[in-house]
Amino acid sequence: MALATSLTMAKLIASPTTFSRLFPKTLSSNTSSFTSSSSSLCLKFQSKPKPLRFSTNFSTISATISVGDKLPESTFSYFDSAGELKTTTVSDLTKGKKAIFFAVPGAFTPTCSQKHLPGFVEKSAELKSKGVDTIACISVNDAFVMKAWKENLKVEDEILLLSDGNGDFTRAIGVVLDLSDNPVGLGVRSRRYALLAEDGIVKALNLEEGGSFTVSSAEDMLKAL
């Protein structure tokens, strides 16, 4: 008898028409809820995956150095025209001189190799005609990489390519670009910028958002002179 009753109830439940007559409110509510949940689930499955984006740990354009400040002392390494590994300091490059420092996120990277450094090479004579004594490109790469980059682009002595290999100067002026979350593995670099200093005092500072290239060109420095 119990088995017959169970079979009968199973048939009733299996029949939507019969079930709706017995429990109209319940079916209506459950059906609506199921339909809504199903639609939501379908939309989730149908949505396109978001594109991969690389991010940095900076949301605003700022640095610990600003116009009117004295550049902190720091040491750079480089290879001279004779192929000898040398060191120089901020004071060596700026004391009693008008100097332009511009930084790139990395040697051999596209924008740095195709636009930023070549632009300063092209305009170096014009910049020096306006009283600039030193033009230096700074990167958080070692001196051997900077030497290879210089040779690859056939840069002569018009631009100094300086290695801030440990990032000491980059940290001191507050322009660290942390790309350690980037799957390409770029690690910690420098944000792109160009600055003009006279006797070590910052007269102009054009700081980019991350590795963008909009305000730190040689033309921008010509305007600042």
trRosetta pair geometry for C-beta under 8 A, 3 or more apart (Angstrom, degrees):
i j d omega theta_ij theta_ji phi_ij phi_ji
1 4 5.8 -53 -151 34 31 111
1 5 6.5 32 151 -19 64 105
2 5 5.7 -54 -150 35 32 112
2 6 6.4 33 152 -21 65 105
3 6 5.7 -54 -149 34 32 111
3 7 6.4 31 154 -18 65 105
4 7 5.8 -55 -150 36 31 111
4 8 6.4 33 153 -21 64 107
5 8 5.7 -56 -151 35 31 113
5 9 6.4 28 154 -17 66 106
6 9 5.8 -56 -149 37 31 109
6 10 6.3 35 152 -23 65 106
7 10 5.6 -53 -150 33 32 114
7 11 6.6 32 153 -19 64 102
8 11 5.9 -54 -154 33 32 110
8 12 6.6 31 150 -19 64 105
9 12 5.5 -53 -149 35 35 113
9 13 6.3 31 155 -17 68 105
10 13 5.9 -57 -147 38 30 107
10 14 6.1 29 155 -20 65 110
11 14 5.7 -58 -145 38 29 112
11 15 6.4 21 158 -15 64 109
11 18 7.9 29 127 49 74 162
12 15 6.1 -66 -153 37 28 104
12 18 4.9 -118 -151 125 68 136
12 19 6.5 123 153 -72 74 73
12 22 6.9 42 172 -14 121 151
13 19 5.9 65 -134 -85 39 122
15 18 3.9 53 93 18 120 111
15 19 6.2 163 87 -14 62 86
16 19 5.7 -60 -142 42 29 110
16 20 6.0 32 160 -24 67 107
16 27 7.4 121 -160 -151 79 138
17 20 5.9 -57 -150 32 26 110
17 21 6.8 25 153 -19 61 104
18 21 5.9 -57 -157 31 33 110
18 22 6.5 21 153 -11 67 108
19 22 5.8 -61 -148 42 34 105
19 23 6.1 -33 174 41 72 98
19 27 5.9 128 124 -80 100 131
20 23 7.2 -81 -126 68 22 59
20 24 5.6 53 178 -103 67 63
20 27 4.8 -94 -104 59 71 166
20 28 8.0 87 -138 -47 94 76
21 24 7.0 12 -125 -60 16 91
23 26 3.9 -24 159 38 116 120
23 27 5.6 123 100 -24 87 91
24 27 6.2 -64 -148 38 25 107
24 28 6.2 23 160 -19 64 112
25 28 5.8 -58 -147 37 29 112
25 29 6.2 23 159 -16 65 110
26 29 6.0 -61 -149 39 27 107
26 30 6.0 17 160 -12 66 114
27 30 5.9 -59 -138 43 26 105
27 31 5.7 28 162 -22 65 112
28 31 6.0 -56 -141 36 22 110
28 32 6.4 21 158 -18 60 109
29 32 6.0 -59 -151 36 27 110
29 33 6.3 23 154 -16 64 110
30 33 5.6 -56 -147 39 32 111
30 34 6.0 32 155 -20 67 108
31 34 5.7 -54 -144 37 28 110
31 35 6.1 30 155 -21 64 107
32 35 5.8 -54 -146 35 27 111
32 36 6.3 26 155 -18 63 107
33 36 5.8 -56 -149 37 29 110
33 37 6.2 25 155 -16 65 109
34 37 5.8 -57 -146 39 29 109
34 38 6.0 30 155 -22 66 109
35 38 5.8 -56 -146 36 27 111
35 39 6.3 28 156 -20 64 106
36 39 5.9 -54 -149 34 29 110
36 40 6.4 27 154 -17 63 107
37 40 5.7 -57 -150 37 31 111
37 41 6.2 32 153 -20 66 107
38 41 5.6 -55 -148 37 30 112
38 42 6.3 32 153 -22 65 106
39 42 5.7 -54 -149 34 30 112
39 43 6.4 32 152 -21 64 104
40 43 5.8 -53 -151 32 31 112
40 44 6.7 33 151 -21 63 103
41 44 5.7 -54 -155 31 34 112
41 45 6.6 26 152 -13 66 106
42 45 5.8 -60 -150 40 33 107
42 46 5.9 24 155 -16 69 114
43 46 5.8 -61 -140 42 29 107
43 47 6.4 43 157 -40 65 98
44 47 6.1 -43 -150 11 29 113
50 53 8.0 -54 147 -7 104 101
54 179 7.3 16 174 -147 121 95
54 181 7.6 154 -156 99 73 86
54 182 4.8 33 -146 -114 121 96
54 183 7.8 -120 -98 17 103 77
54 184 7.8 -14 -102 4 145 108
55 181 6.5 -19 65 87 84 132
56 177 6.1 -52 -141 -161 134 79
56 178 6.2 127 -162 64 78 68
56 179 6.5 -40 -105 -83 86 67
56 210 5.0 -179 -11 -102 155 115
57 178 4.4 6 15 58 122 125
57 181 7.9 121 -52 3 91 122
58 61 7.9 76 154 -86 123 38
58 62 8.0 -161 -158 39 114 80
58 177 7.3 -68 0 -119 131 63
58 178 7.8 136 -24 29 89 90
58 191 7.5 -10 20 -80 165 134
58 209 7.5 -167 108 -157 118 70
58 210 6.7 177 61 -68 119 80
61 207 5.6 149 -177 104 103 109
61 208 7.6 -114 -126 145 118 15
61 209 5.3 -78 -78 -81 104 78
62 174 7.3 -48 125 136 75 127
62 207 7.8 110 -94 105 4 156
63 66 6.9 160 78 -66 93 67
63 173 5.8 0 176 150 121 80
63 174 4.3 142 -166 88 61 103
63 175 5.1 -6 -116 -69 116 85
63 191 8.0 -138 -83 56 109 137
63 193 7.7 29 -60 -86 151 160
63 205 7.2 -120 47 166 141 142
63 207 5.7 -159 -24 -99 124 157
64 172 7.7 -121 74 152 128 38
64 173 6.1 -172 62 -178 87 31
64 174 3.1 129 1 -26 90 139
65 69 5.2 -146 -155 76 73 145
65 71 7.1 28 -137 -110 142 60
65 72 7.7 -118 -84 -8 119 95
65 172 7.9 47 -48 122 116 72
65 173 4.0 -28 -10 -151 130 90
65 174 6.3 178 -1 32 73 100
65 175 7.8 -42 29 -33 107 104
65 195 7.9 -12 117 -105 132 160
65 202 6.2 129 163 -40 108 158
65 205 6.9 178 113 -110 96 153
66 69 5.4 95 56 -10 58 119
66 202 6.9 171 116 86 25 145
66 205 6.5 -125 -144 29 39 153
67 202 5.3 -127 -118 115 39 102
67 203 6.6 29 -144 -171 93 15
67 204 6.6 15 -104 -98 112 25
67 205 5.6 -142 -59 8 78 105
68 201 6.9 -19 -155 -176 25 102
68 202 6.5 -34 22 69 26 89
69 201 7.3 169 91 -149 27 65
69 202 5.3 14 58 23 74 119
70 200 5.2 22 -154 135 86 104
70 201 5.6 -43 -95 -94 64 65
70 202 7.7 -160 -94 -6 15 81
71 90 5.2 -147 120 -178 120 137
71 94 6.4 108 42 7 137 171
71 173 7.3 -23 -140 -83 77 120
71 197 5.7 -16 -28 -118 128 155
71 200 5.2 -123 33 -165 95 74
71 201 7.7 -143 -9 -85 79 17
71 202 6.5 117 -57 -52 84 91
72 90 6.9 111 95 19 42 168
72 169 7.2 177 78 -133 101 67
72 172 4.2 -119 67 161 149 133
72 173 6.6 -156 20 -62 110 77
73 89 6.2 -2 -163 -178 87 116
73 90 5.3 -154 -129 45 42 117
73 91 6.0 -8 -115 -27 97 104
74 89 6.8 162 82 -151 36 71
74 90 5.2 67 39 -29 73 115
74 164 7.3 16 147 -125 136 104
74 168 5.3 167 -143 110 114 107
74 169 3.8 149 118 -81 169 93
74 172 6.0 -157 -64 19 128 153
75 87 5.5 3 -176 -177 108 117
75 88 7.3 159 -152 83 64 30
75 89 5.3 -38 -97 -96 65 78
75 168 7.4 20 45 70 71 146
76 87 6.8 158 82 -155 43 66
76 88 5.6 -19 62 64 93 80
76 89 7.4 163 16 -97 76 26
76 136 7.8 115 72 -179 173 140
76 138 7.0 -98 -112 -118 138 97
76 162 3.9 -4 174 -171 146 116
76 163 6.0 143 -170 62 81 50
76 164 5.9 -48 -110 -75 91 67
76 169 7.1 -14 -69 -18 94 144
77 85 6.5 1 -175 -174 109 92
77 86 7.0 162 -154 87 62 42
77 87 5.2 -37 -98 -97 68 75
77 142 7.8 -15 75 -168 127 61
77 143 4.2 -75 115 -63 108 132
77 162 7.3 128 62 -161 33 67
77 163 4.7 -29 66 60 84 113
77 165 6.6 -6 34 -10 117 119
78 85 7.7 165 89 -149 27 54
78 86 5.8 -25 68 65 74 88
78 87 7.7 133 21 -103 70 29
78 88 6.8 -14 21 11 115 109
78 143 5.8 -158 -98 -135 24 108
78 146 6.6 -75 -122 105 73 140
78 147 7.8 141 -167 -69 57 85
78 160 6.2 -23 -136 -175 170 93
78 161 6.1 145 -134 82 112 60
78 162 5.2 -61 -63 -106 119 56
78 163 6.2 170 -74 6 60 85
79 83 6.0 -11 -178 -145 115 35
79 84 6.7 151 -153 71 68 30
79 85 5.8 -38 -95 -92 73 54
79 86 7.2 129 -118 16 22 83
79 143 6.1 130 -33 167 83 106
79 146 7.5 169 12 92 95 95
79 147 4.3 41 16 -97 141 119
79 150 7.7 -156 60 41 109 146
80 83 7.2 -53 72 14 66 17
80 84 5.1 -7 39 56 107 86
80 86 5.3 53 -34 -7 105 132
81 157 5.6 -30 -70 -74 123 117
85 143 6.1 96 -136 120 100 152
88 92 4.7 -122 -169 78 89 143
88 93 6.1 87 145 -49 124 99
88 160 7.9 -43 42 -174 153 149
88 162 7.3 -87 56 -116 111 119
89 92 4.6 106 53 1 75 102
89 93 7.1 -153 93 -1 43 89
90 93 6.0 -67 -151 42 30 106
90 94 5.9 -11 165 11 68 122
90 169 7.2 149 -63 -116 117 123
90 200 6.9 86 144 -123 101 97
91 94 6.3 -76 -129 53 25 89
91 95 5.0 33 -179 -41 72 114
91 200 6.7 -2 -109 -86 62 130
92 95 7.0 -21 -101 13 12 107
93 97 7.1 -108 152 68 42 141
93 99 5.5 85 146 -121 91 157
93 101 7.9 76 130 -72 143 105
93 134 5.1 170 -170 156 86 170
93 136 6.3 -18 -155 -26 145 148
93 160 7.7 -125 -120 54 123 160
94 97 5.6 -137 -153 62 28 98
94 99 4.8 -91 -100 13 77 141
94 134 7.2 -101 -78 45 53 142
94 197 5.2 -26 -134 111 129 127
94 198 8.0 151 -169 -175 95 8
94 199 6.5 106 153 -163 87 13
94 200 4.3 115 122 -75 130 64
95 199 6.5 35 -145 -144 36 63
95 200 6.4 16 -82 -38 54 111
96 199 5.9 39 -74 -105 26 89
97 133 4.0 -93 -159 54 109 145
97 134 5.8 55 144 -2 141 109
97 198 7.8 -141 105 -143 37 49
97 199 7.1 136 39 -77 40 48
98 131 5.2 44 40 131 155 93
98 132 5.2 -104 109 -113 105 46
98 133 5.5 121 53 4 66 89
98 134 7.7 176 92 29 45 75
98 196 7.3 -6 -175 -172 88 93
98 197 7.5 171 -154 89 45 49
98 198 5.1 -11 -106 -105 75 80
99 132 7.0 103 -112 -160 22 83
99 133 6.3 -48 -75 64 69 88
99 134 4.0 -10 -119 65 94 108
99 135 7.5 -177 -160 -75 64 32
99 136 6.9 1 -176 8 109 107
99 196 7.5 160 86 -155 45 48
99 197 5.1 -14 63 63 92 94
99 198 7.8 171 21 -83 67 34
100 120 7.8 -168 113 -139 134 124
100 127 6.6 -55 -1 -179 150 141
100 132 5.6 -8 -12 -148 108 135
100 134 7.0 -171 33 98 59 63
100 135 4.9 -1 63 -116 106 71
100 136 7.2 170 90 28 58 63
100 194 6.6 -3 -174 -173 100 95
100 195 7.1 168 -151 85 55 44
100 196 5.6 -22 -100 -100 76 67
100 197 7.8 169 -86 21 29 72
100 221 5.5 48 -132 -159 138 148
101 136 5.3 -19 -111 71 69 99
101 138 5.8 13 -172 -10 102 123
101 194 7.3 173 92 -151 48 48
101 195 5.3 -4 59 56 91 93
101 197 6.9 21 1 2 104 115
102 116 7.0 -165 143 175 131 107
102 120 6.3 -163 34 -66 146 148
102 135 7.8 -2 9 -171 102 82
102 136 7.6 167 28 88 61 51
102 137 5.8 -26 74 -110 85 65
102 138 7.2 174 87 22 33 81
102 192 7.9 8 179 -169 86 73
102 193 6.8 -156 -144 99 58 49
102 194 4.0 -10 -104 -105 98 83
102 195 7.5 170 -81 18 52 57
102 216 6.1 135 -143 168 108 105
102 221 7.6 -88 -64 -53 121 140
103 137 7.4 135 -103 -167 31 57
103 138 4.5 -38 -99 74 85 95
103 139 6.6 147 -158 -80 73 51
103 170 7.3 128 -145 -101 154 97
103 175 6.9 114 65 116 158 145
103 190 4.5 -79 165 126 134 138
103 191 7.1 66 97 83 125 47
103 192 6.2 -165 92 -132 76 36
103 193 5.3 22 40 45 103 79
103 194 7.8 -162 18 -74 62 45
104 107 7.1 102 92 -68 129 45
104 109 7.1 178 160 49 113 114
104 111 8.0 -176 -146 96 105 87
104 112 3.8 86 -164 -123 138 123
104 116 5.6 150 -95 96 112 151
104 117 6.8 -33 -51 -48 147 98
104 137 6.5 8 -4 -173 109 104
104 138 7.7 164 19 78 66 48
104 139 5.1 -25 64 -89 87 107
104 190 7.3 74 75 74 27 108
104 192 6.1 18 -120 -108 42 87
105 109 6.1 -29 81 42 98 163
105 112 6.6 -136 46 -52 73 130
105 139 7.5 22 101 -136 13 96
105 177 5.9 -59 -117 71 99 155
105 179 7.7 67 -167 -25 122 143
105 186 7.4 3 161 180 111 139
105 189 4.6 57 -161 138 72 146
105 190 6.3 -154 -104 68 43 61
105 191 7.2 3 -81 -122 87 22
105 192 6.1 -50 -32 -54 86 87
105 210 7.8 13 -78 164 135 67
105 211 4.5 -28 -29 -105 146 111
106 109 4.3 85 77 -23 97 125
106 112 6.4 -165 72 7 50 158
106 139 6.2 112 -119 -163 26 124
106 140 7.6 -48 -91 63 69 77
106 141 6.3 104 -145 -57 66 117
106 186 6.6 -106 -48 -150 149 110
106 189 5.7 -64 -55 -128 92 141
107 112 6.8 -122 -114 119 25 143
107 113 7.7 76 -174 -70 49 97
107 139 5.4 136 -41 108 84 167
107 141 4.7 -51 4 3 114 170
107 145 5.1 155 56 145 147 104
107 146 5.8 -148 -73 -93 148 54
107 148 7.7 102 148 74 142 88
107 149 3.9 -105 -165 -65 119 152
107 161 8.0 67 -99 -171 120 126
108 112 7.5 17 46 79 18 118
108 113 5.9 26 -140 -60 25 134
108 145 7.6 -90 -9 -177 115 102
108 149 5.7 -121 -48 -104 78 104
108 152 7.4 35 -95 66 90 161
109 112 4.7 64 67 22 89 116
109 113 6.4 170 72 -10 37 99
109 211 7.8 -76 135 -158 150 140
110 113 6.2 -76 -144 42 18 101
110 114 5.7 -12 176 3 64 121
111 114 6.3 -66 -126 49 23 95
111 115 5.3 -36 -167 38 64 116
111 116 6.0 58 140 -19 79 106
111 192 8.0 -42 109 -87 130 153
111 211 6.8 136 49 159 141 103
111 213 5.1 -165 -179 -26 134 143
112 115 7.6 -46 -85 54 7 74
112 116 4.9 -39 -129 43 46 125
112 117 6.0 46 170 -13 68 104
112 139 7.7 67 -158 -95 151 133
112 192 7.9 -147 -84 -102 92 115
113 116 8.0 22 -8 42 19 86
113 117 6.6 -10 -113 36 30 120
113 118 7.6 49 163 -23 38 105
113 149 7.4 -120 -100 -157 99 103
113 152 7.9 -35 -139 108 120 122
113 153 6.5 -152 -151 -79 82 123
114 118 6.8 -43 171 12 22 133
115 118 6.5 -81 -140 48 9 103
115 119 5.9 14 169 -29 58 115
115 213 6.1 88 100 161 140 161
115 217 7.6 -65 157 -110 99 105
116 119 6.1 -62 -155 26 19 112
116 120 7.2 7 156 -9 57 104
116 192 7.0 -115 -108 -145 151 123
116 213 6.1 -120 -70 -124 102 129
116 216 7.2 4 -131 103 109 103
116 217 7.1 -125 -122 -108 60 65
117 120 6.0 -61 -155 37 36 105
117 121 6.4 37 151 -21 69 105
117 137 5.7 23 -110 -108 98 157
117 153 6.4 18 112 162 132 173
117 155 7.1 -65 163 -79 118 139
117 159 7.1 144 -161 131 87 167
118 121 5.4 -53 -146 35 38 115
118 122 6.2 39 156 -21 69 105
118 153 6.9 -133 -74 -166 87 127
119 122 5.8 -54 -149 36 29 112
119 123 6.3 2 160 4 65 113
119 217 5.2 -63 142 -159 159 92
119 218 4.4 -167 139 5 93 111
119 219 7.2 -71 -179 -13 123 83
120 123 6.1 -67 -136 53 31 94
120 124 6.1 63 156 -67 65 85
120 127 7.6 -7 -154 -13 75 152
120 135 6.0 174 175 172 119 132
120 137 6.9 166 62 -68 154 107
120 159 5.8 92 115 -96 115 134
120 218 4.6 170 -90 -76 54 115
120 221 8.0 36 -108 28 95 144
121 124 5.8 -23 -150 -22 28 118
121 153 7.7 -162 -38 143 157 120
121 155 5.8 -117 -97 -120 131 92
121 158 6.1 105 -138 84 66 127
121 159 5.8 -76 -85 -15 75 132
122 218 6.9 177 66 49 87 162
123 126 4.9 -59 -166 48 72 115
123 127 5.5 76 134 -29 89 101
123 218 3.7 149 45 151 142 141
123 219 7.0 -160 -77 -62 161 55
123 221 7.9 141 112 64 140 108
123 222 6.5 -97 -178 -53 139 122
124 127 5.7 -56 -146 36 30 111
124 128 6.2 23 159 -14 66 109
124 135 5.8 -133 -127 35 93 161
124 158 4.0 78 138 167 166 123
124 159 6.2 -115 -93 -54 135 87
124 218 7.9 -76 -56 -135 51 139
125 128 5.9 -59 -145 41 29 107
125 129 6.3 35 153 -27 64 105
125 158 7.4 -51 -51 -138 68 134
126 129 5.6 -50 -148 29 31 115
126 130 7.0 23 153 -12 60 105
126 222 6.5 -6 125 -106 118 125
127 130 6.0 -67 -162 38 33 106
127 132 4.5 -24 150 33 90 146
127 135 6.2 78 100 -74 147 132
127 218 6.7 -97 -54 -162 126 100
127 221 6.5 12 -116 110 121 120
127 222 6.5 -106 -90 -84 78 81
127 225 7.3 173 -142 -47 68 152
128 131 7.7 -168 -170 45 36 10
128 132 5.1 -90 -94 68 46 86
128 133 7.5 89 -131 -94 86 21
128 135 7.5 -88 -61 -23 93 117
130 222 7.2 138 -1 -136 160 71
130 225 4.6 57 144 151 143 152
131 225 7.2 160 48 -161 100 120
132 135 6.2 52 144 -59 130 91
132 225 7.2 -77 -48 -103 104 135
134 160 6.8 -16 -167 7 93 129
135 158 6.9 -2 58 151 128 69
135 159 5.2 -63 106 -113 106 71
135 160 6.9 157 89 18 53 79
136 159 7.1 141 -109 -171 27 69
136 160 4.2 -25 -110 69 83 107
136 161 7.7 171 -159 -82 66 17
136 162 5.2 20 -177 -8 114 124
137 159 5.7 33 -11 168 107 118
137 160 7.0 -177 25 88 66 54
137 161 5.1 -17 66 -112 106 64
137 162 6.7 168 80 24 49 76
138 162 5.0 -24 -101 74 70 107
138 164 5.3 37 -175 -17 103 119
138 169 6.8 -82 -167 90 146 139
138 170 7.7 177 140 -67 123 91
138 190 6.8 -2 115 47 97 173
139 146 6.4 165 52 -90 115 106
139 161 7.7 -13 15 -171 108 85
139 162 7.6 149 22 82 63 59
139 163 6.9 -37 70 -116 75 51
139 164 6.7 180 84 31 24 89
139 189 7.7 -26 -165 -159 77 95
139 190 6.5 -144 -135 29 44 123
140 164 5.4 -51 -88 85 60 91
140 165 6.8 108 -160 -131 55 20
140 167 4.8 21 -121 -83 124 86
140 170 5.7 -28 -65 -21 115 156
140 188 6.8 -79 140 113 161 73
140 189 5.0 -171 50 -139 125 52
140 190 5.1 149 -16 -21 105 92
141 145 4.2 -97 164 84 120 134
141 146 5.6 146 91 -52 112 84
141 149 7.6 71 96 -15 158 139
141 163 6.0 -94 86 -125 62 90
141 165 6.9 -43 112 -102 22 69
142 145 5.2 97 59 9 72 101
142 146 7.2 -138 102 -3 38 91
142 163 5.5 27 -170 -153 25 143
142 165 4.6 48 -100 -114 60 121
143 146 5.5 -55 -146 40 36 113
143 147 6.2 43 153 -25 68 103
143 163 4.1 -107 -70 -3 64 149
143 165 6.8 -57 -25 -53 72 124
144 147 5.6 -47 -147 32 32 114
144 148 6.6 31 153 -16 62 104
145 148 5.8 -55 -149 37 33 110
145 149 6.2 34 151 -21 66 107
145 163 7.6 114 55 -104 89 117
146 149 5.5 -52 -145 36 32 114
146 150 6.3 38 153 -23 64 104
146 161 4.4 174 176 139 109 113
146 162 7.1 -104 -158 85 164 7
146 163 5.0 -137 -7 -65 141 93
147 150 5.7 -52 -150 33 30 113
147 151 6.5 25 154 -14 63 106
147 161 7.5 168 -74 87 38 130
148 151 5.8 -57 -149 39 31 109
148 152 6.1 36 152 -25 65 108
149 152 5.6 -54 -146 34 30 115
149 153 6.4 9 161 -1 65 109
149 161 6.7 -175 80 -164 109 155
150 153 6.5 -70 -148 48 24 95
150 155 4.6 -88 -153 54 75 111
150 161 4.8 -143 -69 9 117 152
151 154 7.2 26 -173 -77 34 42
151 155 8.0 -75 -53 36 21 77
155 158 7.3 -116 -174 51 82 87
155 159 5.6 -58 -175 55 126 111
155 161 6.8 100 90 -39 149 122
156 159 8.0 98 70 26 52 73
157 160 7.9 17 -163 -74 60 63
164 167 6.0 76 135 -100 99 28
164 168 6.5 -136 -168 43 92 69
164 169 4.7 -95 -129 39 132 108
164 170 5.5 128 129 -24 144 99
164 190 7.0 63 67 -49 136 136
167 170 4.5 -62 -160 51 74 121
167 171 5.4 76 138 -26 93 99
167 176 6.8 55 -175 -108 128 98
167 188 6.2 -13 -81 120 162 115
167 190 7.3 -178 -128 -63 87 88
168 171 6.2 -59 -150 37 25 105
168 172 6.3 25 154 -23 62 111
169 172 5.4 -55 -144 34 33 115
169 173 6.5 9 165 -1 67 105
170 173 6.8 -70 -149 45 23 91
170 175 5.6 -98 -161 71 73 86
170 176 5.7 100 141 -83 104 66
170 189 7.9 -124 -156 155 162 35
170 190 4.4 -119 -121 -95 128 101
171 174 7.3 32 -177 -76 35 36
171 176 5.8 29 -94 -58 64 116
175 190 5.6 37 113 -160 105 82
175 191 4.5 -115 178 39 91 104
175 193 6.0 -77 -142 -7 153 139
175 207 6.8 -136 -115 -135 116 115
176 188 6.1 -22 -166 -169 105 104
176 189 7.8 130 -163 77 57 35
176 190 7.0 -66 -114 -108 35 49
176 191 7.3 42 86 -16 12 92
177 188 7.2 145 78 -164 52 53
177 189 4.7 -31 70 77 106 83
177 190 5.9 52 10 138 105 10
177 191 4.4 138 -57 -65 110 66
177 210 5.9 106 -135 -141 121 60
177 211 6.9 90 -160 -53 160 82
178 181 7.6 52 133 2 92 89
178 188 5.5 -19 -111 -110 63 80
179 182 4.3 -16 174 4 90 129
179 184 7.7 -28 154 62 122 100
179 186 4.0 -10 101 78 136 115
179 187 6.3 26 71 62 86 21
179 188 7.2 171 32 -90 69 27
179 189 6.0 9 10 12 117 108
180 186 7.8 -117 -74 74 36 66
180 187 5.6 30 -88 -132 77 40
180 188 6.3 -4 -48 -53 103 72
182 185 7.0 -122 96 -22 85 19
182 186 5.2 5 71 22 137 103
186 189 6.0 -37 153 -28 107 126
190 193 7.8 -92 155 16 105 97
191 207 6.6 38 118 -167 129 91
191 208 6.1 -168 166 69 96 81
191 209 7.9 -75 -156 -174 122 12
191 210 6.1 -105 -127 -131 94 17
191 211 7.2 -131 -143 -69 56 47
192 208 4.1 -2 78 39 96 139
192 210 7.5 24 15 116 94 38
192 211 5.5 90 -18 -141 116 43
192 212 6.7 -145 50 64 130 46
192 213 6.2 -62 139 -86 164 70
192 216 5.5 -174 146 47 95 158
193 205 6.8 -9 -176 -171 123 78
193 206 6.2 161 -160 89 70 57
193 207 4.5 -15 -109 -109 115 60
193 208 6.0 -148 -76 9 57 80
193 216 5.4 -151 -155 -113 23 138
194 206 4.9 0 57 58 86 108
194 215 7.8 -147 34 119 105 66
194 216 3.9 149 -5 -160 100 81
194 217 7.3 -102 -16 24 154 13
194 220 6.4 127 62 85 142 117
194 221 5.4 -98 150 -65 137 110
195 202 5.7 -47 -175 -136 124 100
195 204 6.3 174 -152 91 54 62
195 205 4.7 0 -109 -107 100 69
195 206 7.1 -170 -76 25 52 64
196 202 7.4 105 77 -159 52 56
196 203 4.7 -56 102 66 100 101
196 204 4.1 34 33 42 110 100
196 205 7.9 -129 29 -60 65 46
196 221 6.2 144 -63 -147 108 93
196 224 5.3 -175 -8 119 145 133
196 225 7.1 -171 -124 -78 154 71
197 200 5.9 -3 167 -140 124 13
197 201 6.1 154 -158 69 80 32
197 202 5.4 -41 -98 -92 86 46
197 203 6.4 160 -110 6 27 86
198 201 5.7 -29 67 59 71 90
198 203 5.3 47 0 -36 102 130
202 205 5.6 12 179 -52 127 109
203 224 7.3 133 113 161 98 112
204 221 7.4 153 93 -127 139 65
204 224 3.9 12 -82 -164 176 141
206 215 4.3 -145 -172 130 114 99
206 216 4.7 176 109 -90 112 67
206 220 5.5 53 -79 141 175 139
206 221 7.6 -121 14 -71 135 71
206 224 7.5 -128 -33 -53 116 142
207 215 7.8 0 53 81 27 122
207 216 7.5 51 -105 -73 14 118
208 211 7.0 16 116 -174 133 10
208 212 4.5 -163 -178 69 113 83
208 213 6.6 -16 -116 -84 153 33
208 214 6.4 134 -121 33 99 83
208 215 6.4 174 -82 45 76 89
208 216 5.4 -72 -40 -14 109 128
209 212 4.9 30 61 13 79 132
213 216 6.7 -92 -140 50 62 97
213 217 7.1 76 177 -62 92 91
215 220 5.4 120 -179 -126 51 158
216 220 6.1 -85 -111 57 9 147
217 220 4.8 108 54 1 70 99
217 221 7.4 -133 102 0 45 85
218 221 5.6 -55 -152 37 37 110
218 222 6.5 45 148 -25 67 101
219 222 5.5 -48 -151 29 35 116
219 223 6.8 37 150 -20 63 101
220 223 5.7 -52 -156 31 34 114
220 224 6.8 32 147 -20 64 106
221 224 5.4 -54 -150 34 39 113
221 225 6.8 47 151 -31 66 98
222 225 5.9 -49 -155 19 35 114
